Amino acid sequence: MHLMSIAQSLTLFATAAYANTEKVIFSAPPAIRIPDTGPLLETLQLVSLSAKSSKERLSLAVNFPSEEQPRGLESWYLLRDLSPTQRYEVRVCWAAIQPTTFWLDTYTVDHVFDTPPLVQSLAAFSLERQEANSQLLTGSHTGSDQESLLFLRLQAAADFFSSNTTLMQDPPPVDIDLLLDPYLGNFFPRSLLPTGTYIVLLAIGGWWVSGVIWKQYFTPEKAHKD
Ligand SMILES: *[C@@H]1O[C@H](CO)[C@@H](O)[C@H](O)[C@H]1NC(C)=O
């Protein structure tokens, strides 16, 4: 029992460590023809997440919310090589010492290109990236000419107050992990499988221990029943 309670308090810590997580859950759209959009997608120079590279560690510029940018700064990513109709989640994880509010949204390629505010935001972000990185990302994408893909928009606003005016005018970049996680059987995120297995084992263990205790301490009482 002592061991069990130690194990249980450890799970509490594990949840606390992941507390700063924001996510979006979506089903992958049907595949579209890439020859139409392929060259355009490569020139955008976005960071891509796919089954092969499902995790990116990034240093993200943030702003405090303002009139023009109520949700801080926007950044754009590509989710590539998805399996149509498969359910996924994208998670952003960050440290508690960098208080930030995040909003995640996924959009199909058509939706972005048909919505002027979205395409403007994407273009502005892409241009900024191209100016900052002189060396171009080489498109590592080689696949069939059909692909299921989505745009991911991340909005990040600093969420703290400091008496230090330097910090308030120019909040420091936030270190984030961005993760693409497919669901197993469309209901359970694959990367959480070890944690899930652990919790299930813990539950079975607890059930077994309670059975033993029940037998040892309570069954004789039952004999008194008349
Ligand atoms: C304000 O924060 C900046 C950045 O962390 C730091 O360099 C500076 O020393 C701070 N100023 C004061 C008055 O604490």
The ligand as an SDF file (V2000), in Angstrom:
LIG
                    3D

 14 14  0  0  0  0  0  0  0  0999 V2000
   14.3390   43.8540  -16.6390 C   0  0  0  0  0  0  0  0  0  0  0  0
   14.4080   42.6600  -17.3890 O   0  0  0  0  0  0  0  0  0  0  0  0
   15.5200   42.5930  -18.2780 C   0  0  0  0  0  0  0  0  0  0  0  0
   15.3700   41.3210  -19.0960 C   0  0  0  0  0  0  0  0  0  0  0  0
   15.2090   40.1730  -18.3080 O   0  0  0  0  0  0  0  0  0  0  0  0
   16.8030   42.6110  -17.4630 C   0  0  0  0  0  0  0  0  0  0  0  0
   17.9140   42.5440  -18.3210 O   0  0  0  0  0  0  0  0  0  0  0  0
   16.8340   43.8740  -16.6400 C   0  0  0  0  0  0  0  0  0  0  0  0
   17.9680   43.8590  -15.7910 O   0  0  0  0  0  0  0  0  0  0  0  0
   15.5630   44.0200  -15.7970 C   0  0  0  0  0  0  0  0  0  0  0  0
   15.5420   45.3260  -15.1690 N   0  0  0  0  0  0  0  0  0  0  0  0
   15.2770   45.5170  -13.8630 C   0  0  0  0  0  0  0  0  0  0  0  0
   15.2260   46.9220  -13.3860 C   0  0  0  0  0  0  0  0  0  0  0  0
   15.0800   44.5680  -13.0940 O   0  0  0  0  0  0  0  0  0  0  0  0
  1  2  1  0
  1 10  1  0
  2  3  1  0
  3  4  1  0
  3  6  1  0
  4  5  1  0
  6  7  1  0
  6  8  1  0
  8  9  1  0
  8 10  1  0
 10 11  1  0
 11 12  1  0
 12 13  1  0
 12 14  2  0
M  END
$$$$
